[in-house]
Amino acid sequence: MIGEVRSYRIKPGRREGLIQFRTFLLICGLVVSSQPLCGLAQQKAGPSETSLQRAPAELDGRQDFDFEIGTWKTHLSRLLRPLTGSTTWVEYEGTTVVRKVWNGSANLVELVADGSSGHFEGLSLRLYNPQSRQWSLNFASSQSGVLSQPTIGGFKNGRGEFFDQETFNGRAIFVRFVISDITPNSCRFEQAFSDDGGKTWEVNWIATDTRVKD
């Protein structure tokens, strides 16, 4: 009959069974509800720990030139008159010494060489910028005594590339400096000019270094 409230008596055996069943459901619910929270905690902790471990190696390039610290035997080839159509090269043999400065945030390169065109002395000051994570390479020869316009860049996959724009013989040109073929005992340096906006490049400086063992 509608509206009638009926009361039932639960037998003692059934009552104990219901209590046990409800307790089982409560425990299952607690286990299920705790799993997403644990998973979320693991997801949050994982990337954070990984990023902390990887960040210094990925972002800090101040050790890029550590491979070059020491004394090297240098074979140098120079194009005498770049961007003139000349194909006359001169050869030099000499010594390069690289010293670490500021615990690796800078280094100083001294090159002394002799060849068919006479005596050559060069100096390069390399400075690391921690904000941009790039290097500036500042070169000077003993003949000029003035630091040239720096080439700026960095290393990727074991290859260093550095660029700048400057004036050469009254014309605006691009300069590219590449460091490649790096091994514990050898490396290669190449400078090239472009007077057509980077469409073509003419190499005018090639230096191959071989480490002098102590």
Secondary structure, DSSP 8 states (H G I E B T S, - for coil): -TT--------HHHHHHHHHHHHHHHHHHHHHHHHHHHHHHHHHHHHHHHHHHHHHHHH--TTTTGGG-EEEEEEEEEESSTTTT---EEEEEEEEEEEEEGGGTEEEEEEEEEETTEEEEEEEEEEEETTTTEEEEEEEETTT-S----EEEEEETTEEEEEEEEEETTEEEEEEEEEEEEETTEEEEEEEEESSTTSS-EEEEEEEEEE---
